Amino acid sequence: MKPLLDILREGLSKLKARDKKRREMITVALAAQQPVSPDDEDWLDNAGNNVDEELLIHELEASSDIEQAVKRLGENQKGLVARLKELATGVAITVSKKRKSTKHNCLHVDKI
């Protein structure tokens, strides 16, 4: 089995390759001072921005114990790990999420 860092790097590489064409199209339009759609601007600032993934990999590379470092990650970073693993392996990974209780704790008062 591949080391975790190799898997995460592969996932990031696939993510960049997948987004390359759209990113280039938007950046060329911006460089030519042409308008871009609000959706493209939002994509470039959020989904198309890989800084968080790159920073995560950099932090894990700097760690002396990767397993412990992964355990200490926040929920967002754990989600990034799952996303990069999924991209690298092609296998969907579910991350547990807190769910609201379906029970309604309401006080019912009859009208008089």
N, C-alpha and C positions, 0 to 999 in steps of 0.2 A: 504494500500500500504506500502511496506517495505521502511524503511529509505534508503537513497542513499548509505550511507556507508555500510550497510548490503548487498546491491546489488553489490557494487564494490568488497567487500570481497568475495562474492559468485563467482563472475566472475573470480577473481584471483585464487580462489581455483580450479575452473573448468579448467582454463588455465594450472595451475601446474599439475593437474591430467592428462590432455590431453598430456602434453609434458614429463611426468615422464619417460616413457619407453625409449624414444629416448635420453633424458638427461643421464639416467643411463648407457645406452649402450655406449655413447660417453665417459663419465667420467671413466668407467671401462677400456676402451681401452687406454685412456690417462694415467691412473694410472699404467697400465701394460706396458707403454711406447710403445704401438703399434700405428702404423700410423692411422690417421683418414682422411677422405676425406676433401678436401677444402670446400665442401658444408656443411659438419657436423661442421667444425670449424666456418664457417660463421653463421650457424644457432645458435650455442652455444653463439657466441658473439652478435648476434642481436635478431632474433625472439625468441630464446630460453632463452634470458636473461630477467628476470622479475623485474629487479631492478627499472626501471622507474615506473612500476605499483605499486610496494611496496612503493616507495617513495611518489608517489601521494596519496595513501591511508593514509600514515603516516602524510603527510602535512594536509590533510583534517581532520583527527582525531584531530590534534592539533589546528584547527581553531575553534574559538568561534561561527562563523556564517558560516556554510557550504555553504549555498546558495550564499552568497557574495563571498566566496572563489572560488566557481566554476565559477562564472562570471568573476573573475580576472585571470583564467587560460589561458595559451597560447594555440595556436592552436594545438600543439602536445599533450599537456595534455588533452585538450578537446577530441581529437581523442582517447586517452587512456580510458577516461571515457566512450565514446561511445562503444569502443571495449569491455570493461569489462561488461557494461550493456547488450550488445548483447550476450556475453557468458553466463551471468547469466540468462537472460530471454528467450534466443533463438529467439528473435525478432530482425531483422536487423534494425539498426539505421543508417540513413545517416547523414553525417556531411557535411555542406556546404563548398565548396571549391571555392577559387577564380578561375575564368576561364579567359583565354585569350580572348580578343575580336576576333570575327571572321571577323571583318572588316579589310581590309588591307589599311592602310594609306600610299599609295605609290604615288610618283610623277612620272607620266609617261611622258617621253620626246620622241617625235618622232625623229627618226634619219633623218638627212638631207642628 
